[in-house]
Amino acid sequence: MNKTIINYIQNELIVSPEAVDIDAEDDLLGSGLLDSLGMMKLVSFIEKRFELKIPAQDMVIENFMTVACISDYLKTKVS
């Protein structure tokens, strides 16, 4: 799961992916890796890729701060 999300961020959301090495524990917003538009695109990708709808109440920083947080959240939603 981490690898899928990291690959999407590197290949679709970052202008120069070869210059950025993303770790599952990197703060996506705080570090500037993603802006709010990038985060919206990431949420859309996750919903399509993992075939689920993320409710508004689940779109909190604790669930989307890092790739590891996203994976932990998804593990509770994906069977």
C-alpha positions in Angstrom: 0.0 0.0 0.0 2.8 2.4 0.9 4.6 1.8 -2.3 1.4 2.4 -4.4 0.8 5.7 -2.7 4.4 6.9 -2.9 4.6 6.0 -6.6 1.5 8.0 -7.3 2.8 11.0 -5.4 6.2 10.8 -7.1 4.9 10.2 -10.6 1.7 12.3 -10.7 2.0 15.1 -8.1 5.6 16.1 -7.9 7.1 18.1 -10.7 10.6 16.6 -10.5 10.1 13.2 -8.9 13.7 12.2 -9.5 14.8 14.9 -7.1 12.6 13.8 -4.3 12.9 10.7 -2.2 9.7 10.1 -0.3 9.6 8.0 2.9 6.4 6.6 4.4 7.0 8.8 7.5 7.5 12.2 5.7 5.0 14.9 6.6 3.3 15.4 3.2 1.8 18.9 3.9 4.2 20.2 6.5 7.2 19.5 4.4 5.7 21.1 1.3 5.6 17.8 -0.7 1.9 18.4 -1.3 -0.3 21.4 -1.2 -4.0 21.3 -0.7 -4.8 20.7 -4.3 -2.2 17.8 -4.4 -3.9 16.4 -1.3 -7.3 16.5 -3.0 -5.9 14.7 -6.0 -4.3 12.1 -3.7 -7.6 11.5 -1.9 -9.3 11.1 -5.3 -6.7 8.6 -6.4 -7.0 6.6 -3.2 -10.8 6.4 -3.6 -10.5 5.2 -7.1 -7.6 2.8 -6.5 -8.9 1.2 -3.4 -12.6 1.4 -4.5 -13.9 3.3 -1.4 -15.5 6.6 -0.5 -13.7 8.6 2.2 -16.3 10.3 4.3 -15.7 14.0 5.1 -15.3 13.3 8.8 -12.4 11.0 8.0 -10.5 13.7 6.1 -8.5 14.9 9.0 -4.7 15.5 9.3 -4.2 12.5 11.5 -5.3 10.2 8.7 -3.4 11.9 5.9 -0.3 13.5 7.4 2.1 10.8 6.1 1.9 7.8 3.7 2.1 5.6 6.8 -0.9 7.3 8.3 -2.8 6.9 5.1 -2.0 3.2 4.9 -3.0 2.7 8.5 -6.3 4.4 7.8 -6.9 2.4 4.7 -6.3 -0.9 6.5 -9.3 -0.1 8.6 -11.4 0.5 5.6 -10.3 -2.0 3.0 -11.1 -5.6 3.5 
